[in-house]
């Protein structure tokens, strides 16, 4: 469960195994129509998703001898609901495409592990054991932005989080998150948020993060989380 600005988000990651009985090998399921807006988020089909998701979270949180069985059943109900209410689209995935995506995942994981260091495209290419041009092209095709921009965004996101949850000075935050110096950090901040890091930090209230640019994870017993779960699992929601 994460929180950003005035939004509380429960994020579910589905393993491909969840859809294994439904799809053939090499087929990817996507649900492009499962995107609610302010206008339709109260529709029953979206409320049911929130209901099952919160039930699943509570089952696993509470535990017990039948927790895994109950969680599996709830996940299957959620899967069925997704498939029947949101018109899944089937996409054939060629073996070479699967391989490229697997490489991309490794690259993203490497960036997440080493963003604090002086990371270069050459470092990434050496790690993946491919030439620099191939890695650069693959990164842009799969991620949608070039390596340098992605790396900067990762550093920026972590720096935003540090600004929100620590009292560390700006130089320490900049250097700790991979920026060359405070000047570079300030320039990125102004370009992205049209304000300085100090101004951003001053705008934060003690109990929340503004602008939706970063997030914090909520503990299972957090009152905000428990209130949301109670709201979503209330029978009236259905």
mmCIF file of the C-alpha atoms, coordinates in Angstrom:
data_MODEL
# 
_entry.id   MODEL 
# 
loop_
_atom_site.group_PDB 
_atom_site.id 
_atom_site.type_symbol 
_atom_site.label_atom_id 
_atom_site.label_alt_id 
_atom_site.label_comp_id 
_atom_site.label_asym_id 
_atom_site.label_entity_id 
_atom_site.label_seq_id 
_atom_site.pdbx_PDB_ins_code 
_atom_site.Cartn_x 
_atom_site.Cartn_y 
_atom_site.Cartn_z 
_atom_site.occupancy 
_atom_site.B_iso_or_equiv 
_atom_site.pdbx_formal_charge 
_atom_site.auth_seq_id 
_atom_site.auth_comp_id 
_atom_site.auth_asym_id 
_atom_site.auth_atom_id 
_atom_site.pdbx_PDB_model_num 
ATOM 1   C CA . UNK A 1 1   ? 0.000   0.000   0.000   1.00 0.00 ? 1   UNK A CA 1 
ATOM 2   C CA . UNK A 1 2   ? 1.411   3.413   -0.945  1.00 0.00 ? 2   UNK A CA 1 
ATOM 3   C CA . UNK A 1 3   ? 0.387   6.989   -0.383  1.00 0.00 ? 3   UNK A CA 1 
ATOM 4   C CA . UNK A 1 4   ? 1.059   10.042  -2.540  1.00 0.00 ? 4   UNK A CA 1 
ATOM 5   C CA . UNK A 1 5   ? -0.433  13.485  -2.022  1.00 0.00 ? 5   UNK A CA 1 
ATOM 6   C CA . UNK A 1 6   ? -4.115  12.918  -1.148  1.00 0.00 ? 6   UNK A CA 1 
ATOM 7   C CA . UNK A 1 7   ? -4.227  9.513   -2.835  1.00 0.00 ? 7   UNK A CA 1 
ATOM 8   C CA . UNK A 1 8   ? -3.959  6.086   -1.221  1.00 0.00 ? 8   UNK A CA 1 
ATOM 9   C CA . UNK A 1 9   ? -3.059  3.294   -3.655  1.00 0.00 ? 9   UNK A CA 1 
ATOM 10  C CA . UNK A 1 10  ? -3.203  -0.472  -3.208  1.00 0.00 ? 10  UNK A CA 1 
ATOM 11  C CA . UNK A 1 11  ? -1.014  -1.963  -5.926  1.00 0.00 ? 11  UNK A CA 1 
ATOM 12  C CA . UNK A 1 12  ? -1.410  -5.586  -7.033  1.00 0.00 ? 12  UNK A CA 1 
ATOM 13  C CA . UNK A 1 13  ? 1.217   -7.290  -9.162  1.00 0.00 ? 13  UNK A CA 1 
ATOM 14  C CA . UNK A 1 14  ? -0.175  -10.273 -11.082 1.00 0.00 ? 14  UNK A CA 1 
ATOM 15  C CA . UNK A 1 15  ? 2.075   -13.179 -11.862 1.00 0.00 ? 15  UNK A CA 1 
ATOM 16  C CA . UNK A 1 16  ? 1.665   -14.673 -15.315 1.00 0.00 ? 16  UNK A CA 1 
ATOM 17  C CA . UNK A 1 17  ? 0.713   -17.859 -13.467 1.00 0.00 ? 17  UNK A CA 1 
ATOM 18  C CA . UNK A 1 18  ? -2.587  -16.226 -12.496 1.00 0.00 ? 18  UNK A CA 1 
ATOM 19  C CA . UNK A 1 19  ? -3.679  -16.364 -16.133 1.00 0.00 ? 19  UNK A CA 1 
ATOM 20  C CA . UNK A 1 20  ? -1.983  -19.643 -17.018 1.00 0.00 ? 20  UNK A CA 1 
ATOM 21  C CA . UNK A 1 21  ? -5.244  -21.649 -17.216 1.00 0.00 ? 21  UNK A CA 1 
ATOM 22  C CA . UNK A 1 22  ? -6.705  -19.031 -19.557 1.00 0.00 ? 22  UNK A CA 1 
ATOM 23  C CA . UNK A 1 23  ? -4.007  -18.271 -22.091 1.00 0.00 ? 23  UNK A CA 1 
ATOM 24  C CA . UNK A 1 24  ? -1.561  -20.167 -24.217 1.00 0.00 ? 24  UNK A CA 1 
ATOM 25  C CA . UNK A 1 25  ? 2.187   -19.847 -23.870 1.00 0.00 ? 25  UNK A CA 1 
ATOM 26  C CA . UNK A 1 26  ? 3.520   -16.768 -25.620 1.00 0.00 ? 26  UNK A CA 1 
ATOM 27  C CA . UNK A 1 27  ? 0.263   -14.826 -25.189 1.00 0.00 ? 27  UNK A CA 1 
ATOM 28  C CA . UNK A 1 28  ? 0.160   -11.709 -23.007 1.00 0.00 ? 28  UNK A CA 1 
ATOM 29  C CA . UNK A 1 29  ? -3.085  -10.435 -21.456 1.00 0.00 ? 29  UNK A CA 1 
ATOM 30  C CA . UNK A 1 30  ? -3.627  -6.688  -21.175 1.00 0.00 ? 30  UNK A CA 1 
ATOM 31  C CA . UNK A 1 31  ? -6.641  -4.723  -19.940 1.00 0.00 ? 31  UNK A CA 1 
ATOM 32  C CA . UNK A 1 32  ? -6.479  -1.320  -21.648 1.00 0.00 ? 32  UNK A CA 1 
ATOM 33  C CA . UNK A 1 33  ? -10.083 -0.499  -20.704 1.00 0.00 ? 33  UNK A CA 1 
ATOM 34  C CA . UNK A 1 34  ? -9.429  -0.947  -16.961 1.00 0.00 ? 34  UNK A CA 1 
ATOM 35  C CA . UNK A 1 35  ? -8.577  2.688   -16.325 1.00 0.00 ? 35  UNK A CA 1 
ATOM 36  C CA . UNK A 1 36  ? -11.007 4.602   -14.178 1.00 0.00 ? 36  UNK A CA 1 
ATOM 37  C CA . UNK A 1 37  ? -11.439 8.364   -14.175 1.00 0.00 ? 37  UNK A CA 1 
ATOM 38  C CA . UNK A 1 38  ? -13.063 10.753  -11.730 1.00 0.00 ? 38  UNK A CA 1 
ATOM 39  C CA . UNK A 1 39  ? -16.234 10.418  -13.782 1.00 0.00 ? 39  UNK A CA 1 
ATOM 40  C CA . UNK A 1 40  ? -16.567 6.614   -13.684 1.00 0.00 ? 40  UNK A CA 1 
ATOM 41  C CA . UNK A 1 41  ? -14.509 5.426   -10.684 1.00 0.00 ? 41  UNK A CA 1 
ATOM 42  C CA . UNK A 1 42  ? -17.720 4.756   -8.705  1.00 0.00 ? 42  UNK A CA 1 
ATOM 43  C CA . UNK A 1 43  ? -19.101 2.347   -11.296 1.00 0.00 ? 43  UNK A CA 1 
ATOM 44  C CA . UNK A 1 44  ? -19.782 -1.157  -9.874  1.00 0.00 ? 44  UNK A CA 1 
ATOM 45  C CA . UNK A 1 45  ? -17.079 -2.827  -11.961 1.00 0.00 ? 45  UNK A CA 1 
ATOM 46  C CA . UNK A 1 46  ? -14.397 -0.611  -10.405 1.00 0.00 ? 46  UNK A CA 1 
ATOM 47  C CA . UNK A 1 47  ? -15.846 -0.907  -6.898  1.00 0.00 ? 47  UNK A CA 1 
ATOM 48  C CA . UNK A 1 48  ? -15.707 -4.694  -7.187  1.00 0.00 ? 48  UNK A CA 1 
ATOM 49  C CA . UNK A 1 49  ? -12.001 -4.517  -8.030  1.00 0.00 ? 49  UNK A CA 1 
ATOM 50  C CA . UNK A 1 50  ? -11.363 -2.432  -4.930  1.00 0.00 ? 50  UNK A CA 1 
ATOM 51  C CA . UNK A 1 51  ? -13.474 -4.837  -2.877  1.00 0.00 ? 51  UNK A CA 1 
ATOM 52  C CA . UNK A 1 52  ? -11.540 -7.939  -3.934  1.00 0.00 ? 52  UNK A CA 1 
ATOM 53  C CA . UNK A 1 53  ? -8.178  -6.164  -3.689  1.00 0.00 ? 53  UNK A CA 1 
ATOM 54  C CA . UNK A 1 54  ? -8.825  -4.979  -0.134  1.00 0.00 ? 54  UNK A CA 1 
ATOM 55  C CA . UNK A 1 55  ? -10.191 -8.395  0.848   1.00 0.00 ? 55  UNK A CA 1 
ATOM 56  C CA . UNK A 1 56  ? -7.048  -10.027 -0.489  1.00 0.00 ? 56  UNK A CA 1 
ATOM 57  C CA . UNK A 1 57  ? -4.857  -7.643  1.480   1.00 0.00 ? 57  UNK A CA 1 
ATOM 58  C CA . UNK A 1 58  ? -6.767  -8.248  4.708   1.00 0.00 ? 58  UNK A CA 1 
ATOM 59  C CA . UNK A 1 59  ? -6.744  -12.023 4.305   1.00 0.00 ? 59  UNK A CA 1 
ATOM 60  C CA . UNK A 1 60  ? -2.970  -12.083 3.922   1.00 0.00 ? 60  UNK A CA 1 
ATOM 61  C CA . UNK A 1 61  ? -2.505  -9.551  6.711   1.00 0.00 ? 61  UNK A CA 1 
ATOM 62  C CA . UNK A 1 62  ? -4.586  -11.509 9.221   1.00 0.00 ? 62  UNK A CA 1 
ATOM 63  C CA . UNK A 1 63  ? -3.105  -14.882 8.310   1.00 0.00 ? 63  UNK A CA 1 
ATOM 64  C CA . UNK A 1 64  ? -4.430  -18.116 9.778   1.00 0.00 ? 64  UNK A CA 1 
ATOM 65  C CA . UNK A 1 65  ? -4.591  -21.757 8.653   1.00 0.00 ? 65  UNK A CA 1 
ATOM 66  C CA . UNK A 1 66  ? -6.853  -20.999 5.691   1.00 0.00 ? 66  UNK A CA 1 
ATOM 67  C CA . UNK A 1 67  ? -5.322  -17.692 4.598   1.00 0.00 ? 67  UNK A CA 1 
ATOM 68  C CA . UNK A 1 68  ? -3.578  -19.062 1.509   1.00 0.00 ? 68  UNK A CA 1 
ATOM 69  C CA . UNK A 1 69  ? -6.695  -20.907 0.369   1.00 0.00 ? 69  UNK A CA 1 
ATOM 70  C CA . UNK A 1 70  ? -8.875  -17.835 0.900   1.00 0.00 ? 70  UNK A CA 1 
ATOM 71  C CA . UNK A 1 71  ? -6.338  -15.602 -0.842  1.00 0.00 ? 71  UNK A CA 1 
ATOM 72  C CA . UNK A 1 72  ? -6.179  -17.937 -3.843  1.00 0.00 ? 72  UNK A CA 1 
ATOM 73  C CA . UNK A 1 73  ? -9.974  -18.001 -4.128  1.00 0.00 ? 73  UNK A CA 1 
ATOM 74  C CA . UNK A 1 74  ? -10.206 -14.221 -3.852  1.00 0.00 ? 74  UNK A CA 1 
ATOM 75  C CA . UNK A 1 75  ? -7.498  -13.737 -6.470  1.00 0.00 ? 75  UNK A CA 1 
ATOM 76  C CA . UNK A 1 76  ? -9.332  -16.074 -8.829  1.00 0.00 ? 76  UNK A CA 1 
ATOM 77  C CA . UNK A 1 77  ? -12.559 -14.107 -8.352  1.00 0.00 ? 77  UNK A CA 1 
ATOM 78  C CA . UNK A 1 78  ? -10.681 -10.894 -9.061  1.00 0.00 ? 78  UNK A CA 1 
ATOM 79  C CA . UNK A 1 79  ? -9.116  -12.431 -12.169 1.00 0.00 ? 79  UNK A CA 1 
ATOM 80  C CA . UNK A 1 80  ? -12.505 -13.594 -13.439 1.00 0.00 ? 80  UNK A CA 1 
ATOM 81  C CA . UNK A 1 81  ? -13.943 -10.137 -12.821 1.00 0.00 ? 81  UNK A CA 1 
ATOM 82  C CA . UNK A 1 82  ? -11.138 -8.500  -14.794 1.00 0.00 ? 82  UNK A CA 1 
ATOM 83  C CA . UNK A 1 83  ? -11.564 -10.901 -17.695 1.00 0.00 ? 83  UNK A CA 1 
ATOM 84  C CA . UNK A 1 84  ? -15.350 -10.587 -17.871 1.00 0.00 ? 84  UNK A CA 1 
ATOM 85  C CA . UNK A 1 85  ? -15.712 -6.860  -17.252 1.00 0.00 ? 85  UNK A CA 1 
ATOM 86  C CA . UNK A 1 86  ? -12.754 -5.301  -19.039 1.00 0.00 ? 86  UNK A CA 1 
ATOM 87  C CA . UNK A 1 87  ? -12.342 -7.108  -22.381 1.00 0.00 ? 87  UNK A CA 1 
ATOM 88  C CA . UNK A 1 88  ? -8.794  -8.453  -22.179 1.00 0.00 ? 88  UNK A CA 1 
ATOM 89  C CA . UNK A 1 89  ? -6.664  -8.032  -25.281 1.00 0.00 ? 89  UNK A CA 1 
ATOM 90  C CA . UNK A 1 90  ? -4.434  -10.874 -26.378 1.00 0.00 ? 90  UNK A CA 1 
ATOM 91  C CA . UNK A 1 91  ? -0.983  -10.077 -27.696 1.00 0.00 ? 91  UNK A CA 1 
ATOM 92  C CA . UNK A 1 92  ? 1.296   -12.653 -29.265 1.00 0.00 ? 92  UNK A CA 1 
ATOM 93  C CA . UNK A 1 93  ? 4.754   -12.381 -27.770 1.00 0.00 ? 93  UNK A CA 1 
ATOM 94  C CA . UNK A 1 94  ? 7.550   -13.734 -29.929 1.00 0.00 ? 94  UNK A CA 1 
ATOM 95  C CA . UNK A 1 95  ? 10.463  -15.498 -28.212 1.00 0.00 ? 95  UNK A CA 1 
ATOM 96  C CA . UNK A 1 96  ? 12.875  -12.745 -29.264 1.00 0.00 ? 96  UNK A CA 1 
ATOM 97  C CA . UNK A 1 97  ? 10.557  -10.111 -27.796 1.00 0.00 ? 97  UNK A CA 1 
ATOM 98  C CA . UNK A 1 98  ? 10.401  -11.993 -24.508 1.00 0.00 ? 98  UNK A CA 1 
ATOM 99  C CA . UNK A 1 99  ? 14.190  -12.110 -24.479 1.00 0.00 ? 99  UNK A CA 1 
ATOM 100 C CA . UNK A 1 100 ? 14.473  -8.370  -25.134 1.00 0.00 ? 100 UNK A CA 1 
ATOM 101 C CA . UNK A 1 101 ? 12.041  -7.592  -22.332 1.00 0.00 ? 101 UNK A CA 1 
ATOM 102 C CA . UNK A 1 102 ? 13.931  -9.875  -19.978 1.00 0.00 ? 102 UNK A CA 1 
ATOM 103 C CA . UNK A 1 103 ? 17.130  -7.985  -20.794 1.00 0.00 ? 103 UNK A CA 1 
ATOM 104 C CA . UNK A 1 104 ? 15.346  -4.681  -20.221 1.00 0.00 ? 104 UNK A CA 1 
ATOM 105 C CA . UNK A 1 105 ? 14.128  -5.847  -16.806 1.00 0.00 ? 105 UNK A CA 1 
ATOM 106 C CA . UNK A 1 106 ? 17.702  -6.718  -15.850 1.00 0.00 ? 106 UNK A CA 1 
ATOM 107 C CA . UNK A 1 107 ? 18.854  -3.282  -16.961 1.00 0.00 ? 107 UNK A CA 1 
ATOM 108 C CA . UNK A 1 108 ? 16.161  -1.513  -14.936 1.00 0.00 ? 108 UNK A CA 1 
ATOM 109 C CA . UNK A 1 109 ? 17.025  -3.555  -11.859 1.00 0.00 ? 109 UNK A CA 1 
ATOM 110 C CA . UNK A 1 110 ? 20.693  -2.669  -12.324 1.00 0.00 ? 110 UNK A CA 1 
ATOM 111 C CA . UNK A 1 111 ? 19.861  1.031   -12.544 1.00 0.00 ? 111 UNK A CA 1 
ATOM 112 C CA . UNK A 1 112 ? 17.762  0.804   -9.369  1.00 0.00 ? 112 UNK A CA 1 
ATOM 113 C CA . UNK A 1 113 ? 20.659  -0.852  -7.544  1.00 0.00 ? 113 UNK A CA 1 
ATOM 114 C CA . UNK A 1 114 ? 23.369  1.540   -8.778  1.00 0.00 ? 114 UNK A CA 1 
ATOM 115 C CA . UNK A 1 115 ? 21.670  4.907   -9.359  1.00 0.00 ? 115 UNK A CA 1 
ATOM 116 C CA . UNK A 1 116 ? 23.628  6.422   -6.453  1.00 0.00 ? 116 UNK A CA 1 
ATOM 117 C CA . UNK A 1 117 ? 26.948  5.806   -8.213  1.00 0.00 ? 117 UNK A CA 1 
ATOM 118 C CA . UNK A 1 118 ? 28.447  7.447   -11.304 1.00 0.00 ? 118 UNK A CA 1 
ATOM 119 C CA . UNK A 1 119 ? 26.532  5.154   -13.651 1.00 0.00 ? 119 UNK A CA 1 
ATOM 120 C CA . UNK A 1 120 ? 27.057  5.371   -17.420 1.00 0.00 ? 120 UNK A CA 1 
ATOM 121 C CA . UNK A 1 121 ? 25.614  3.700   -20.485 1.00 0.00 ? 121 UNK A CA 1 
ATOM 122 C CA . UNK A 1 122 ? 28.946  1.921   -20.892 1.00 0.00 ? 122 UNK A CA 1 
ATOM 123 C CA . UNK A 1 123 ? 28.551  0.442   -17.400 1.00 0.00 ? 123 UNK A CA 1 
ATOM 124 C CA . UNK A 1 124 ? 25.114  -0.822  -18.342 1.00 0.00 ? 124 UNK A CA 1 
ATOM 125 C CA . UNK A 1 125 ? 26.410  -2.316  -21.595 1.00 0.00 ? 125 UNK A CA 1 
ATOM 126 C CA . UNK A 1 126 ? 29.268  -4.052  -19.776 1.00 0.00 ? 126 UNK A CA 1 
ATOM 127 C CA . UNK A 1 127 ? 26.827  -5.477  -17.240 1.00 0.00 ? 127 UNK A CA 1 
ATOM 128 C CA . UNK A 1 128 ? 24.466  -6.779  -19.930 1.00 0.00 ? 128 UNK A CA 1 
ATOM 129 C CA . UNK A 1 129 ? 27.377  -7.931  -22.125 1.00 0.00 ? 129 UNK A CA 1 
ATOM 130 C CA . UNK A 1 130 ? 25.995  -6.181  -25.190 1.00 0.00 ? 130 UNK A CA 1 
ATOM 131 C CA . UNK A 1 131 ? 27.407  -3.298  -27.166 1.00 0.00 ? 131 UNK A CA 1 
ATOM 132 C CA . UNK A 1 132 ? 26.559  0.270   -26.195 1.00 0.00 ? 132 UNK A CA 1 
ATOM 133 C CA . UNK A 1 133 ? 24.426  0.989   -29.277 1.00 0.00 ? 133 UNK A CA 1 
ATOM 134 C CA . UNK A 1 134 ? 22.240  -2.086  -28.777 1.00 0.00 ? 134 UNK A CA 1 
ATOM 135 C CA . UNK A 1 135 ? 21.647  -1.302  -25.099 1.00 0.00 ? 135 UNK A CA 1 
ATOM 136 C CA . UNK A 1 136 ? 20.821  2.325   -25.884 1.00 0.00 ? 136 UNK A CA 1 
ATOM 137 C CA . UNK A 1 137 ? 18.344  1.353   -28.612 1.00 0.00 ? 137 UNK A CA 1 
ATOM 138 C CA . UNK A 1 138 ? 16.759  -1.405  -26.523 1.00 0.00 ? 138 UNK A CA 1 
ATOM 139 C CA . UNK A 1 139 ? 16.349  0.917   -23.554 1.00 0.00 ? 139 UNK A CA 1 
ATOM 140 C CA . UNK A 1 140 ? 14.600  3.557   -25.637 1.00 0.00 ? 140 UNK A CA 1 
ATOM 141 C CA . UNK A 1 141 ? 12.314  1.016   -27.341 1.00 0.00 ? 141 UNK A CA 1 
ATOM 142 C CA . UNK A 1 142 ? 11.218  -0.779  -24.176 1.00 0.00 ? 142 UNK A CA 1 
ATOM 143 C CA . UNK A 1 143 ? 11.201  2.048   -21.624 1.00 0.00 ? 143 UNK A CA 1 
ATOM 144 C CA . UNK A 1 144 ? 10.195  4.874   -23.955 1.00 0.00 ? 144 UNK A CA 1 
ATOM 145 C CA . UNK A 1 145 ? 12.931  7.310   -22.889 1.00 0.00 ? 145 UNK A CA 1 
ATOM 146 C CA . UNK A 1 146 ? 16.696  7.213   -23.170 1.00 0.00 ? 146 UNK A CA 1 
ATOM 147 C CA . UNK A 1 147 ? 18.961  5.800   -20.491 1.00 0.00 ? 147 UNK A CA 1 
ATOM 148 C CA . UNK A 1 148 ? 20.233  9.125   -19.171 1.00 0.00 ? 148 UNK A CA 1 
ATOM 149 C CA . UNK A 1 149 ? 16.745  10.570  -18.765 1.00 0.00 ? 149 UNK A CA 1 
ATOM 150 C CA . UNK A 1 150 ? 15.514  7.418   -17.018 1.00 0.00 ? 150 UNK A CA 1 
ATOM 151 C CA . UNK A 1 151 ? 18.490  7.425   -14.647 1.00 0.00 ? 151 UNK A CA 1 
ATOM 152 C CA . UNK A 1 152 ? 17.895  11.087  -13.807 1.00 0.00 ? 152 UNK A CA 1 
ATOM 153 C CA . UNK A 1 153 ? 14.216  10.410  -13.103 1.00 0.00 ? 153 UNK A CA 1 
ATOM 154 C CA . UNK A 1 154 ? 15.091  7.543   -10.762 1.00 0.00 ? 154 UNK A CA 1 
ATOM 155 C CA . UNK A 1 155 ? 17.551  9.753   -8.897  1.00 0.00 ? 155 UNK A CA 1 
ATOM 156 C CA . UNK A 1 156 ? 15.040  12.588  -8.780  1.00 0.00 ? 156 UNK A CA 1 
ATOM 157 C CA . UNK A 1 157 ? 12.291  10.370  -7.366  1.00 0.00 ? 157 UNK A CA 1 
ATOM 158 C CA . UNK A 1 158 ? 14.539  9.076   -4.595  1.00 0.00 ? 158 UNK A CA 1 
ATOM 159 C CA . UNK A 1 159 ? 15.719  12.600  -3.818  1.00 0.00 ? 159 UNK A CA 1 
ATOM 160 C CA . UNK A 1 160 ? 12.118  13.791  -3.549  1.00 0.00 ? 160 UNK A CA 1 
ATOM 161 C CA . UNK A 1 161 ? 11.427  11.050  -1.065  1.00 0.00 ? 161 UNK A CA 1 
ATOM 162 C CA . UNK A 1 162 ? 14.461  12.061  1.001   1.00 0.00 ? 162 UNK A CA 1 
ATOM 163 C CA . UNK A 1 163 ? 13.296  15.670  1.009   1.00 0.00 ? 163 UNK A CA 1 
ATOM 164 C CA . UNK A 1 164 ? 9.938   14.555  2.354   1.00 0.00 ? 164 UNK A CA 1 
ATOM 165 C CA . UNK A 1 165 ? 11.018  12.121  5.050   1.00 0.00 ? 165 UNK A CA 1 
ATOM 166 C CA . UNK A 1 166 ? 14.412  13.411  6.242   1.00 0.00 ? 166 UNK A CA 1 
ATOM 167 C CA . UNK A 1 167 ? 15.889  16.673  7.487   1.00 0.00 ? 167 UNK A CA 1 
ATOM 168 C CA . UNK A 1 168 ? 19.182  16.081  5.685   1.00 0.00 ? 168 UNK A CA 1 
ATOM 169 C CA . UNK A 1 169 ? 20.760  19.075  3.987   1.00 0.00 ? 169 UNK A CA 1 
ATOM 170 C CA . UNK A 1 170 ? 20.266  19.525  0.252   1.00 0.00 ? 170 UNK A CA 1 
ATOM 171 C CA . UNK A 1 171 ? 23.859  18.814  -0.732  1.00 0.00 ? 171 UNK A CA 1 
ATOM 172 C CA . UNK A 1 172 ? 23.863  15.475  1.090   1.00 0.00 ? 172 UNK A CA 1 
ATOM 173 C CA . UNK A 1 173 ? 20.574  14.493  -0.561  1.00 0.00 ? 173 UNK A CA 1 
ATOM 174 C CA . UNK A 1 174 ? 21.839  15.452  -4.008  1.00 0.00 ? 174 UNK A CA 1 
ATOM 175 C CA . UNK A 1 175 ? 25.112  13.552  -3.705  1.00 0.00 ? 175 UNK A CA 1 
ATOM 176 C CA . UNK A 1 176 ? 23.556  10.536  -1.998  1.00 0.00 ? 176 UNK A CA 1 
ATOM 177 C CA . UNK A 1 177 ? 21.142  10.083  -4.885  1.00 0.00 ? 177 UNK A CA 1 
ATOM 178 C CA . UNK A 1 178 ? 23.709  10.264  -7.658  1.00 0.00 ? 178 UNK A CA 1 
ATOM 179 C CA . UNK A 1 179 ? 23.616  13.924  -8.696  1.00 0.00 ? 179 UNK A CA 1 
ATOM 180 C CA . UNK A 1 180 ? 27.043  15.366  -9.484  1.00 0.00 ? 180 UNK A CA 1 
ATOM 181 C CA . UNK A 1 181 ? 26.531  18.421  -7.276  1.00 0.00 ? 181 UNK A CA 1 
ATOM 182 C CA . UNK A 1 182 ? 23.881  20.662  -5.753  1.00 0.00 ? 182 UNK A CA 1 
ATOM 183 C CA . UNK A 1 183 ? 23.860  22.916  -8.832  1.00 0.00 ? 183 UNK A CA 1 
ATOM 184 C CA . UNK A 1 184 ? 22.847  20.005  -11.077 1.00 0.00 ? 184 UNK A CA 1 
ATOM 185 C CA . UNK A 1 185 ? 20.196  18.927  -8.578  1.00 0.00 ? 185 UNK A CA 1 
ATOM 186 C CA . UNK A 1 186 ? 18.770  22.456  -8.378  1.00 0.00 ? 186 UNK A CA 1 
ATOM 187 C CA . UNK A 1 187 ? 18.669  22.757  -12.164 1.00 0.00 ? 187 UNK A CA 1 
ATOM 188 C CA . UNK A 1 188 ? 16.739  19.509  -12.503 1.00 0.00 ? 188 UNK A CA 1 
ATOM 189 C CA . UNK A 1 189 ? 14.363  20.573  -9.766  1.00 0.00 ? 189 UNK A CA 1 
ATOM 190 C CA . UNK A 1 190 ? 13.595  23.898  -11.412 1.00 0.00 ? 190 UNK A CA 1 
ATOM 191 C CA . UNK A 1 191 ? 13.128  22.258  -14.804 1.00 0.00 ? 191 UNK A CA 1 
ATOM 192 C CA . UNK A 1 192 ? 10.711  19.682  -13.401 1.00 0.00 ? 192 UNK A CA 1 
ATOM 193 C CA . UNK A 1 193 ? 8.794   21.477  -10.650 1.00 0.00 ? 193 UNK A CA 1 
ATOM 194 C CA . UNK A 1 194 ? 9.535   25.150  -11.341 1.00 0.00 ? 194 UNK A CA 1 
ATOM 195 C CA . UNK A 1 195 ? 10.822  25.610  -7.803  1.00 0.00 ? 195 UNK A CA 1 
ATOM 196 C CA . UNK A 1 196 ? 13.931  24.928  -5.751  1.00 0.00 ? 196 UNK A CA 1 
ATOM 197 C CA . UNK A 1 197 ? 14.364  21.884  -3.491  1.00 0.00 ? 197 UNK A CA 1 
ATOM 198 C CA . UNK A 1 198 ? 14.142  24.183  -0.465  1.00 0.00 ? 198 UNK A CA 1 
ATOM 199 C CA . UNK A 1 199 ? 10.841  25.630  -1.691  1.00 0.00 ? 199 UNK A CA 1 
ATOM 200 C CA . UNK A 1 200 ? 9.504   22.145  -2.344  1.00 0.00 ? 200 UNK A CA 1 
ATOM 201 C CA . UNK A 1 201 ? 10.436  20.945  1.136   1.00 0.00 ? 201 UNK A CA 1 
ATOM 202 C CA . UNK A 1 202 ? 8.856   24.030  2.712   1.00 0.00 ? 202 UNK A CA 1 
ATOM 203 C CA . UNK A 1 203 ? 5.593   23.267  0.904   1.00 0.00 ? 203 UNK A CA 1 
ATOM 204 C CA . UNK A 1 204 ? 5.301   19.818  2.482   1.00 0.00 ? 204 UNK A CA 1 
ATOM 205 C CA . UNK A 1 205 ? 3.037   19.329  5.468   1.00 0.00 ? 205 UNK A CA 1 
ATOM 206 C CA . UNK A 1 206 ? 4.287   16.961  8.197   1.00 0.00 ? 206 UNK A CA 1 
ATOM 207 C CA . UNK A 1 207 ? 1.928   14.116  7.291   1.00 0.00 ? 207 UNK A CA 1 
ATOM 208 C CA . UNK A 1 208 ? 1.783   14.072  3.518   1.00 0.00 ? 208 UNK A CA 1 
ATOM 209 C CA . UNK A 1 209 ? 3.721   14.505  0.288   1.00 0.00 ? 209 UNK A CA 1 
ATOM 210 C CA . UNK A 1 210 ? 2.407   17.019  -2.235  1.00 0.00 ? 210 UNK A CA 1 
ATOM 211 C CA . UNK A 1 211 ? 2.516   17.105  -6.041  1.00 0.00 ? 211 UNK A CA 1 
ATOM 212 C CA . UNK A 1 212 ? 2.113   13.316  -6.414  1.00 0.00 ? 212 UNK A CA 1 
ATOM 213 C CA . UNK A 1 213 ? 5.770   13.027  -7.409  1.00 0.00 ? 213 UNK A CA 1 
ATOM 214 C CA . UNK A 1 214 ? 6.764   10.473  -4.782  1.00 0.00 ? 214 UNK A CA 1 
ATOM 215 C CA . UNK A 1 215 ? 5.203   8.030   -2.398  1.00 0.00 ? 215 UNK A CA 1 
ATOM 216 C CA . UNK A 1 216 ? 5.622   6.388   0.958   1.00 0.00 ? 216 UNK A CA 1 
ATOM 217 C CA . UNK A 1 217 ? 4.668   2.871   1.945   1.00 0.00 ? 217 UNK A CA 1 
ATOM 218 C CA . UNK A 1 218 ? 2.059   2.482   4.654   1.00 0.00 ? 218 UNK A CA 1 
ATOM 219 C CA . UNK A 1 219 ? 2.393   -0.068  7.434   1.00 0.00 ? 219 UNK A CA 1 
ATOM 220 C CA . UNK A 1 220 ? -0.358  -2.738  7.521   1.00 0.00 ? 220 UNK A CA 1 
ATOM 221 C CA . UNK A 1 221 ? -1.780  -1.245  10.731  1.00 0.00 ? 221 UNK A CA 1 
ATOM 222 C CA . UNK A 1 222 ? -1.663  2.375   9.524   1.00 0.00 ? 222 UNK A CA 1 
ATOM 223 C CA . UNK A 1 223 ? -5.003  4.111   10.351  1.00 0.00 ? 223 UNK A CA 1 
ATOM 224 C CA . UNK A 1 224 ? -5.228  5.575   6.838   1.00 0.00 ? 224 UNK A CA 1 
ATOM 225 C CA . UNK A 1 225 ? -4.848  2.124   5.315   1.00 0.00 ? 225 UNK A CA 1 
ATOM 226 C CA . UNK A 1 226 ? -7.305  0.493   7.696   1.00 0.00 ? 226 UNK A CA 1 
ATOM 227 C CA . UNK A 1 227 ? -9.892  3.187   7.005   1.00 0.00 ? 227 UNK A CA 1 
ATOM 228 C CA . UNK A 1 228 ? -9.587  2.637   3.256   1.00 0.00 ? 228 UNK A CA 1 
ATOM 229 C CA . UNK A 1 229 ? -9.793  -1.135  3.581   1.00 0.00 ? 229 UNK A CA 1 
ATOM 230 C CA . UNK A 1 230 ? -12.920 -0.828  5.708   1.00 0.00 ? 230 UNK A CA 1 
ATOM 231 C CA . UNK A 1 231 ? -14.433 1.480   3.113   1.00 0.00 ? 231 UNK A CA 1 
ATOM 232 C CA . UNK A 1 232 ? -13.670 -0.837  0.199   1.00 0.00 ? 232 UNK A CA 1 
ATOM 233 C CA . UNK A 1 233 ? -14.746 -4.038  1.936   1.00 0.00 ? 233 UNK A CA 1 
ATOM 234 C CA . UNK A 1 234 ? -18.035 -2.616  3.186   1.00 0.00 ? 234 UNK A CA 1 
ATOM 235 C CA . UNK A 1 235 ? -20.866 -4.643  1.686   1.00 0.00 ? 235 UNK A CA 1 
ATOM 236 C CA . UNK A 1 236 ? -22.521 -1.423  0.561   1.00 0.00 ? 236 UNK A CA 1 
ATOM 237 C CA . UNK A 1 237 ? -19.717 -0.909  -1.944  1.00 0.00 ? 237 UNK A CA 1 
ATOM 238 C CA . UNK A 1 238 ? -21.098 -3.774  -4.002  1.00 0.00 ? 238 UNK A CA 1 
# 
